[in-house]
Amino acid sequence: MIEQSENQYLSFNAHKIHYILFGRGEKLLFCFHGFGETAFSFSVLEAALGNKYTLVSIDLPLHGLTKWEDPFFLKDDLKNIISLFLKRFDRKRFSLMGFSLGGKMVIGALKELPELIDEVFLIAPDGLRKNILYNISIYSAWGRKLFLNLVKHPEKYFAFVRFFAWLKFIPLSLESFLVAQLSTEEKRQFSFDVWYCIKDFDTGVKTARQLLNENKIHSYLFFGEFDKVIRPVFGKRFVRGLNNTQLVILPKGHHLVKEYLNDELLKALNK
């Protein structure tokens, strides 16, 4: 039996990875939260998952109580951290769950340790398509310069966003989301720091789909019908040609890790 406690830490090189344990199931499920959230986000899903899984919910670098000392968080770091957890809990295999930003972590782990994974849960996941804005802002020197200029001088950029929303090039809900996410200098700097830190987690949908099929990994995908950030069409495209998968589209927005997801998880798992 894995010992339960409110706050636990895993030492990795110079870092301290904070995590929370939920549930007492035999199977191990690593959970990765969304942007600006913490490991506690997944506690609401214990009702559906706690009998089958022990949920290891991890604070990502720059989030929560995790102390991360390097400028970058690499796929190889994630592989080594998961390996340390498997040794700590005396397990050989595991499953993965990721919400939004955490979806990139799931895809990254899938590419590093596919032969050890039983199931994958992707909830409104980032990482299923290339994000042109992200690629420009992070992978190019001039894009990073523009982003850092936005951090200090956001007014003209917000004007462009509002103009594109007025032209209906982007939905009003997406405009509101972007402005809210970048409303203060602290939030803008945090966005840049997080995006830059995880730039090693690039997308590779074709490879991810191939690895899921080759390793017979069951995948569960949940999307919000009214989500303007991670649209359901991304999930529909991803599951084409994918075996052992379930796609669930809920009459909700982006923030799906709520109490109501318990019923949907149970339905999916019992099919």
N, C-alpha and C positions, 0 to 999 in steps of 0.2 A: 504493500500500500504506500502510495506517495504521500509524504507529509504535507498537510495543507497549512498555509499561513497567509496573512494579509500581504506582506511584502517580503519578497525574496530576491537574492542577487546571484548572478553568475559572473565570476571573474574571467575576463578574456583579455589577455595581454595587459595593457594599461587601463582597460575599460571595466566598468561595472554595469552589467545588463540587469535592469530591474524587470521583474516579472511577477505575475499573480497566477495562482492555481485555482481553477474552478472545477467542480465535478470530481467523481471518483471512479470513472469508467476505466476499463482495462487498456483501451487504445489511447494513444497520445495524439493530441491535436494542437499544433502551434498556431496561434492567432496573432495577426498583425493588423493594427488599427489604422484609422484614416488620418489625414493631415490634421495636425493640431489637437488630436485626441490622445488618449492614454490607454494603457492595458486594461483599465477598469471598464472600458466601453463594452467588453464582451460578457461581463457578468450577467447581463440580462438574458443571455442565451443558455444559462446553466440548466434551466427547466427542461429544455428540449434535448440537450446534448450531454448533461452531467452523468446519466446512467451508463452511457456507452463510451464516453471519452473523459479523460482528464485534460482539461484545457490549459495549456501553457500560454498565457497571454502576455506578450512582451512589449515593453516600452521601446519604441524605435529610437535610434540616435537623434539627439536634439529634442526629444519628447519626454515628458514625465520625469521619472527619477533616474533614468539611465544616464550614466556619465560616460560620454564618448569623447576621447581625446584627439582623434585624428580628424583631418579635414574631410576625409571621404569614408563612406561605408560601402565596401565592395561585396560583390557576389561571393567571393572567396571567404570574406569575413562571415557572411551568413552561413555558408557551408560549415565552417569551423565551429560556429556557435551552436548550430543544430547538433553537430557531432558531439560536442561537450554535453549538451542536454541529454542526448541519447545515453551517453555513458553515465551521467548522474542518475537517470531514472531507470537504468538497466533495460533499455528497450532497443530493438533492432529496426523497427519500422515506425512510421508516423503518418499523420495526415496534416493538411494545411488549410487555414482559413484566412482570407484577407478581405478587408473592406476598403474600397477606394484606393488611397495611396498604398495600403497594405497588399493590394493586388499585385503591385510590382514586386513585392517581396516574395509572394507565392510563385510568380513566374520565374523569378531568379532562383529560388530554391528548387523548383522543378527542373531547371536546366542543370543544376549542380548535383542533385541526388535523386534522379528519377526512379532508380531501381529500388529505393527504400520507401516510396510513397504509396499509401493505400488509396486515399481519397483527397480531393481538392474541392474546397468551397470558395467560390468567388462571388463577393457581394458588391454590386456596383463597382467593379474593379477597374482601376487604372492599369495600363499596361497591355491592353488588348488591341491597341492601335497606336500608330505613330502620332505624336502630338507636335505639330509643326511649331507652335508657339514655344513649347518647352525646348525643342531641339535648337531653335534659333537663340533662345535666351541663355542656354546653358552650354552648348557645345561649341559655339563660335565666340571668339574674343570680342567682336564688335557687339554681339547680342548680349553678352554679359555686361558690357559697358552701358548699353541701353537700359538693361534691367536695373543696374545700380544707380543710373540716373533717375529711373522711375522711383526708386526707394527714397531719394531726396527731393525730387520735384515731380510729384504725381499728377499735377493739375492738367497738363496738356494730354497726358495719356488717358485720363478719365474722360476728357472731352472727346477723344477719338472713340472710346467705347460707347459713350452716349450717342454720338453721331451715327455709329454703325447700328445701334439698337433702334434709333429713329428711322433709319433706312430699312429696318427689318432684316438686316444681314445677320444679326444675332438676336435671340429671344430676349425679351425684357427680363425674364427670370435669370438668364445667364448674366446680363448686365448687373443686376442686383447682387448676384453671387460674387462676381469679380470685384465690384466696388466694396462689398462687405469684407472680403478676404484681404483686401489691400488698403483698408480705410485709414490705417495709422502707419507711421514710419516703422514702428516696432513690428507690425504684421508684415509689412513689405520686406523688411530685412530678414525676418524669420522665413518667409516664403523663399527668398533667394538662397538662404543658407541651407534649407532642407533640400531644395531642388538640386543645388550644386553638390551637396553631400552624397546624394544617391544617384549621381549621373551614370554610374557603372551599370545600373539596372535598366538597360535599354530594352526596347520591345523586340519581340521575335515570335510573332504569332504562329507562323508556319512551323517553326521548331517546337514551340510549346504543344501545338496540336499533335504533331508527330510523336513527341515523347509520351503524351497521354495515351495515345493509341498503342504504341509499341509496348508500354509497360502495363497496359490494361488498368489504368488508374481511373476510377469512377470520378466524374466531375459534376458538381452542382453549381449552377449559375443563377443568381438572383438579381433582377434589375427592377428599377422603378419605372412604371409606365410614363410618368411625368418628369422624369429626371432629365434636365437639360445639360447636365455636366457630363455624365457617363450614360449615354443614350442606349435604350434597349437594342437598337439596331446593331450595336457593337457585339452584343451577345449573340444575336441571330446569325451574324456573319461568322463568329468564332466557332459555333457548334456545327457548321456545315462540314460534313465528312468526319465528324468526331463520334467515336463509339462510346458507349457506357456513359452517357451524359444526360442531364436533365436541366432544362432551361425554364425558369419560373419568372414571369413578369407580373409584378404586383401593382395595384392601383395606388402607387405612392410616388414620392419624389426621390431625392438622392439618399437621404439618411435612413437606411433600412435596418440598421442594427438597433432594433427596438423590441419591446415585448411581443408585438404581433408576429415577429419573424419566427418565434418558437413553433407556432402551429404549422407554418409553411415548411420549416425544417423537418418536423416530424412526418408530415405528409410525404416529403421527398424521400426521406430515409426508409419509409415503410412501403414504398412502391416496389 
